[in-house]
Amino acid sequence: MKAAVYEGPRTVTVKDVPDAKIEHPCDIIVKITATNICGSDLHMYEGRTSFESGRTLGHENMGQVVKVGSAVRKVQVGEYVVLPFNIACGFCKQCERGLTNYCLTMQPEPALAGAAYGFADMGPYQGGQAELLRVPYGDFNALRLGEDAAERQTDYVMLADIFPTGYHATEMAHVKPGDQTIVFGAGPVGLMATYSALLKGAGRVWTADHQPDRLRKAEEIGAIPINTAEQNPAEVVKEATLGLGADNGCECVGYQAHDPQGHEDASLTLNGLIDSVRFTGDIGVVGVFLPQDPGGAEAQGELEAQGKVPIDFGMMWFKGQHMGTGQAPVKKYNRALRDLIAGGKAKPSFVVSHELSLDEAPTAYEHFDARDEGWTKVVLHPNGHGNGHKR
């Protein structure tokens, strides 16, 4: 089968690899029909993680079931399914608590928790930017889709990661109807957090970034854009709220946050939120922060390379703010979000700028990594249907 394989910093090649196969009676094999390039993939693509050369990328996947293991009882061959990026067992202590993002069974390192497809430090599992994908514990992990799955793939594939992740940011920030919310980052996850806050009935949502094309997307769905190259988000929000600040905020950028001039500062968005959110407000952090950053010493400093970020904790403490962090437990949200899509209440595909074939993955990574104008979200179709620009 063909797959997009990481060969080293900023090098992805599409090549033949061994076919995915059943390795456990609970496995299923999915023919991937849609798989996204994620902002988290770029951390690995740029060599800023411990991701090993030779592994297949891709943790945002959906497709059609083509084979099931002997112990699979629910999922059937021929069904369309979307796959949470979290690989979970369903029966460990964490999974029983709904924390499938920190599964203890699927993570082979006893001192760690959590597993994912094609992701650094989250197990040996291959990614889904390939023609086929092995899905462990298919009955638990696969979310079955309805009759409209094939024609609405660009909506449903967002349930693998970014839609639930953006929603998770708003959950940790306790966004409620009528709230005033600020989102730092207008990449795909930031746009999904913005969208989720609006779906929840937030009265006013600001989205801060310095990429004009992404800010236009935020404005199109009803947010107030803040171009950080021209304005200070905290000042904008405070001016609109009698100096108090937003009720809550979401961090959707991560440890490679940088200013409009390209200078990295892992504390940039965190401190921006501490400044922007009111006393006793809530902050949800879903942007990726890691304890080791192989490229961090050169880009920012030795402390940042160890995941030690100099945030304004004194101000955060003084303001009595609360901060929630971590990857999203996708299964906690994906069924309800699926039903919003199926019922016509949500259309997360608004973020998609390009639908491409798997063979175009190397070029797509280059453009997406460079934040080129118009490249807001790329969907790859390993088994056909790539059609270039979506809009």
Protein Blocks (a to p, Z undefined) as FASTA:
>chain_A
ZZdddebehiacdddddddddfbfkbccdddfbdcddfklmmmmnopacbdehiaehjbd
cdddfbdcfkbmkbcghiacdddfbdcehlamklmnopamlcfklpmblkbgcddehieh
iajadcfbbfbdcdehkllmpccddfklmmmmmmmmmmmmmmmmmmmmmmmnopaehiac
ddehjbfklmmmmmmmmmnopabdcdddfbfklmmmmmmnopacddfklbcfklmmmmmn
gonopfbdcdffbjmbccfkopacfklmmmmmmmmpcghiacddfbdcdfbdfklmmmno
mklmnopacddfklmmmnopacdeddddfklmmmmmmmmmmnopacfklmpmbdcdfklm
mmmmmmmmnopghiabccddfegjiehjfZZ
